């Protein structure tokens, strides 16, 4: 590698990491907006409005980025399966979200890599290995210690978020099976359409007219989500490897602490802080291990 190529490689890595961090910061701000809205509005109504905004912005983004291809798929069954799984996970998250600290929410969501490793070994026949299995068991042991039955943090809401993390892991495995050739805007839109179809019949008399401030929060969440998606998409495209930017997803914990304290006066307990650090380290190990195995497979091939 020449000095010019090395400089270009370095610049791409730096830009990709910065875009990932910025995108995740926007996602976290959107999460904070969701928590504010859910304090007053019914979860069915919130899901409906959020997904209507998502569809609007994804249509615009898909048309500008991919044209007609953004509204087509060659794998409708897998897209449908992913939309169903996404719907279940979203319902769990939105119901439990207002009852939890942001840091607690992210700590539990960060167990997704453990679920991905387990599910991939079964459905995609990925080798799990003794070390990775021990790391997974260690991660769940940390979660069990933090949220042990009888502890002050263990409740139905933490269980729902853990369930959401499981379905998020299922969703990621399905996305891996779908591959990279399918349209990302179509994937997101199909999930949003599924959410509207499933939740609308349950709206009934639960609709509460949002205030102008709440409509502003909905718009902010949609814009933030769109910008975040663009940032992370470009980051993955620019990074020499997805494994370079993947560990930076855990920067959401930093935003969770800052936004939780600044907006909601939430102070995480020492158990949550230590536990989240251990779960993050275990998750990073799994990400690195999975990437290393993928590289070895390509080398042998």
Secondary structure, DSSP 8 states (H G I E B T S, - for coil): --HHHHHHHHHHHHHHHHHHHHHHHHHHHHHHHHHHHHTTS-HHHHHHHHHHHHHHHHHHHHHHHHGGGGG--S-HHHHHHHHHHHHHHHHHHHHHHTTS-HHHHHHHHTTHHHHHHHHHHHHS-----HHHHHHHHHHHHHHHHHT-TTSSS-SHHHHHHHHHHHHHHHHHHHHHHH-SSS-HHHHHHHHHHHHHHHHHTTTTT------HHHHHHHHHHHHHHHHHHHHHHHHHHHSS-HHHHHGGGGGHHHHHHHHHHHHH-----HHHHHHHHHHHHHHHHHHHHHHHHHHHHHHH-
